[in-house]
Amino acid sequence: MIKTVSSLALFMLVVANCLAQKTTVMTYNIRLDVASDGENAWPNRKDFVLEQIKFYNPDIFGIQEGTPNQTKYLNDSLTQYKYIGIGRDGGDNGEYSAIFYNAEKFTVENEETFWLSETPTKISKGWDAAINRICTFGLFTNITTNEKLWVFNTHLDHVGNEARKNGLALILEKIKAVNTKNYPVVLTGDFNLEPNNPIIDEVKLALSDTKEIAQDVVFGPEGTFNGFRFSQPVTRRIDYVFVTSKNINVVKYAVLSDSKDLKYPSDHLPVYVVLQLF
């Protein structure tokens, strides 16, 4: 009898795991709109970026370096998506670390953007940062399953190491403060830090690197920053998706190296993961 019950319980667990709905998440530094990029300037690649996102159709994706016009372009063109977030200089000013989500699948219960500085509730530049940096986050609810998911998205400073260290510490503190019900958490972003940096080790004390815990497939180049140099290997990894592994299974992890006519759609490659919440 005990064997029968145990076998049935195991069977039901396997079935539930197979039927569990998967959530796809992407992080993408789309490279700001700047004329000095020449042939790689936004007007020459915006349609490629858009079609790439449409093809992979992530449930939720965070962008970095999204200027107001770029954010608006994606919002106007991706009709099934909505987004949360503001510019880093307040309102519709400065680059966004916006989070886009498929509004046919998810709703947002609350949202917030804070500054990575000593005064996070005010428009501000922190520590040794070169420019203002922000983190946008929201609590998402799956319309079908009612599963809850916190998503945080950020772009850490490209100059200040203290700003990166303290900015990530601030984000981890915020996660702990808001996640009182221990919902699954995803942190996406361009960290401007490579995996061997001690600051990444500090993040991994609280969250898991999806590349390291992917159960099925790990696909694509090692790096994520290509600098628009199509003929060179992509080895510098600075874009990440971190999760709470105690309630998220990472099914697949990929760095997407799509190209067209020997050109990339951005100077960063997007990171795409398939997640299973439990």
Solvent accessible surface area in square Angstrom, and as a share of the most:
residue,aa,sasa,rsa
1,M,181,0.81
2,I,146,0.74
3,K,171,0.72
4,T,90,0.52
5,V,80,0.46
6,S,63,0.41
7,S,69,0.44
8,L,105,0.52
9,A,59,0.46
10,L,113,0.56
11,F,122,0.51
12,M,110,0.49
13,L,119,0.59
14,V,78,0.45
15,V,49,0.28
16,A,58,0.45
17,N,79,0.40
18,C,93,0.56
19,L,139,0.69
20,A,34,0.26
21,Q,79,0.35
22,K,89,0.38
23,T,3,0.02
24,T,23,0.13
25,V,1,0.00
26,M,0,0.00
27,T,1,0.01
28,Y,1,0.00
29,N,0,0.00
30,I,0,0.00
31,R,56,0.21
32,L,45,0.22
33,D,49,0.25
34,V,43,0.25
35,A,93,0.72
36,S,99,0.64
37,D,27,0.14
38,G,43,0.41
39,E,116,0.52
40,N,24,0.12
41,A,10,0.07
42,W,8,0.03
43,P,91,0.57
44,N,103,0.53
45,R,10,0.04
46,K,65,0.28
47,D,89,0.46
48,F,46,0.19
49,V,0,0.00
50,L,15,0.08
51,E,93,0.42
52,Q,8,0.04
53,I,0,0.00
54,K,91,0.39
55,F,160,0.66
56,Y,52,0.20
57,N,65,0.33
58,P,0,0.00
59,D,8,0.04
60,I,0,0.00
61,F,0,0.00
62,G,1,0.01
63,I,0,0.00
64,Q,0,0.00
65,E,22,0.10
66,G,0,0.00
67,T,19,0.11
68,P,41,0.26
69,N,76,0.39
70,Q,0,0.00
71,T,1,0.01
72,K,128,0.54
73,Y,45,0.17
74,L,0,0.00
75,N,52,0.27
76,D,81,0.42
77,S,31,0.20
78,L,1,0.00
79,T,121,0.70
80,Q,53,0.23
81,Y,7,0.03
82,K,116,0.49
83,Y,66,0.25
84,I,6,0.03
85,G,14,0.14
86,I,62,0.32
87,G,0,0.00
88,R,34,0.12
89,D,64,0.33
90,G,9,0.09
91,G,44,0.42
92,D,90,0.47
93,N,90,0.46
94,G,23,0.22
95,E,22,0.10
96,Y,11,0.04
97,S,4,0.02
98,A,0,0.00
99,I,0,0.00
100,F,0,0.00
101,Y,18,0.07
102,N,7,0.04
103,A,31,0.24
104,E,131,0.59
105,K,86,0.36
106,F,5,0.02
107,T,68,0.40
108,V,38,0.22
109,E,92,0.41
110,N,73,0.38
111,E,98,0.44
112,E,69,0.31
113,T,22,0.13
114,F,4,0.02
115,W,16,0.06
116,L,6,0.03
117,S,2,0.01
118,E,109,0.49
119,T,60,0.35
120,P,39,0.25
121,T,119,0.69
122,K,131,0.56
123,I,97,0.49
124,S,21,0.14
125,K,112,0.48
126,G,0,0.00
127,W,89,0.31
128,D,67,0.35
129,A,10,0.07
130,A,43,0.34
131,I,58,0.29
132,N,28,0.14
133,R,12,0.04
134,I,5,0.02
135,C,0,0.00
136,T,1,0.00
137,F,4,0.02
138,G,0,0.00
139,L,11,0.06
140,F,0,0.00
141,T,13,0.07
142,N,8,0.04
143,I,94,0.48
144,T,108,0.63
145,T,56,0.33
146,N,99,0.51
147,E,52,0.23
148,K,42,0.18
149,L,1,0.01
150,W,13,0.05
151,V,1,0.01
152,F,0,0.00
153,N,0,0.00
154,T,0,0.00
155,H,14,0.06
156,L,0,0.00
157,D,1,0.01
158,H,103,0.46
159,V,92,0.53
160,G,2,0.02
161,N,68,0.35
162,E,84,0.37
163,A,6,0.05
164,R,29,0.10
165,K,72,0.31
166,N,37,0.19
167,G,0,0.00
168,L,3,0.01
169,A,43,0.33
170,L,37,0.18
171,I,0,0.00
172,L,37,0.18
173,E,109,0.49
174,K,53,0.22
175,I,14,0.07
176,K,170,0.72
177,A,68,0.53
178,V,40,0.23
179,N,19,0.10
180,T,109,0.63
181,K,145,0.62
182,N,95,0.48
183,Y,52,0.20
184,P,13,0.08
185,V,0,0.00
186,V,0,0.00
187,L,0,0.00
188,T,0,0.00
189,G,0,0.00
190,D,1,0.01
191,F,0,0.00
192,N,22,0.11
193,L,6,0.03
194,E,71,0.32
195,P,49,0.31
196,N,136,0.70
197,N,37,0.19
198,P,92,0.58
199,I,9,0.04
200,I,2,0.01
201,D,75,0.39
202,E,73,0.33
203,V,1,0.01
204,K,73,0.31
205,L,157,0.78
206,A,63,0.49
207,L,8,0.04
208,S,24,0.16
209,D,3,0.02
210,T,0,0.00
211,K,40,0.17
212,E,105,0.47
213,I,60,0.31
214,A,21,0.16
215,Q,120,0.53
216,D,93,0.48
217,V,62,0.36
218,V,76,0.44
219,F,126,0.53
220,G,41,0.39
221,P,38,0.24
222,E,97,0.43
223,G,0,0.00
224,T,0,0.00
225,F,48,0.20
226,N,4,0.02
227,G,18,0.17
228,F,40,0.17
229,R,115,0.42
230,F,70,0.29
231,S,109,0.70
232,Q,96,0.43
233,P,115,0.72
234,V,16,0.09
235,T,94,0.55
236,R,97,0.35
237,R,10,0.04
238,I,2,0.01
239,D,2,0.01
240,Y,0,0.00
241,V,0,0.00
242,F,0,0.00
243,V,0,0.00
244,T,16,0.09
245,S,52,0.34
246,K,135,0.57
247,N,14,0.07
248,I,2,0.01
249,N,37,0.19
250,V,1,0.01
251,V,21,0.12
252,K,88,0.37
253,Y,2,0.01
254,A,14,0.11
255,V,0,0.00
256,L,10,0.05
257,S,53,0.34
258,D,47,0.25
259,S,51,0.33
260,K,127,0.54
261,D,118,0.61
262,L,131,0.65
263,K,79,0.33
264,Y,20,0.08
265,P,2,0.01
266,S,0,0.00
267,D,11,0.06
268,H,8,0.03
269,L,2,0.01
270,P,0,0.00
271,V,0,0.00
272,Y,35,0.13
273,V,0,0.00
274,V,17,0.10
275,L,0,0.00
276,Q,11,0.05
277,L,10,0.05
278,F,134,0.56
